Amino acid sequence: MGTIIYGRNAIRASIEADRVKTLYVSAHLDGDKLVEFARKKKLAVKLVDNNELTRMAKNPSHQGFVAIVEEYGQSSLEEIIETAKGKKYPLVLILDGIEDPHNLGAILRSADAFGVDGIIIKNHGQVQLNGTVAKVSTGAINYVKVAVVSNLSNAIEKLKQNGYWIVASDGSAKQGYLDVDYNCPIALIVGSEGFGIAPLLLKRSDFIVKIPMCGHVSCLNASVATAVIVAGIVSSRK
């Protein structure tokens, strides 16, 4: 059937990326610019009431727009590696146990902004690509390659075989994230909000880094920490 997404910005971005199959719109918004845009793209537009949209989205914050789009997460790890070979210093993210869809959506947004080559997630034990993730990503979900794998340790081995150095972000680290030379292919591991990175993945990492903190709060949430470190990696390479 596809994935159900909702919200004006997420749907506009998905229409632009040619991923939308059917658009459902609150009847009173017929004539809206987004509806006109969808019709110009020859998309099927169905007018329904707000209750139906809320039922479909399972969330009342749909802004009057719900769409069925092509399934996300169609990239493979091999595709991400192959596509990134054209870059001098590839950068991919490995997400271990991210459970909050708002964090995953924000990470996708940062990944798109900083040119990350792909994201690797598990097919169990963490949030998958869904409507809330799409909405929070404000369209980035359409452009960032995401590979869904059954085993992150095996994915790390594959990346190492292709010349990647593995960097884990963890509070146990003794060195700061800016103390590493990132002028090489890098895979950055980010752990879950509550449990961090699995011990096995930490053991397989070449470097373990942290964001130095000087305030009263001891840690940042996963999406903010990811944005800080990815921005640091990109900046250091320049």
ABEGO torsion letter per residue (X at the ends): XEBBBBEAAAAAAAAAAGABABBBBBAAABGBAAAAAAAAAGBBBBBBBAAAAAAAAGBAAAGGBBBBBBBBGABBAAAAAAAAAABABBBBBBBBGBABAAAAAAAAAAAAAAGBAEBBBBABGBBBBBAAAAAAAGGAAAABBBBBBABAAAAAAAAAAAGBBBBBBBAABABBAAABBABBBBBBBBBBAAAEBBAAAAAABABBBBBBBABABABBBAAAAAAAAAAAAAAAAX
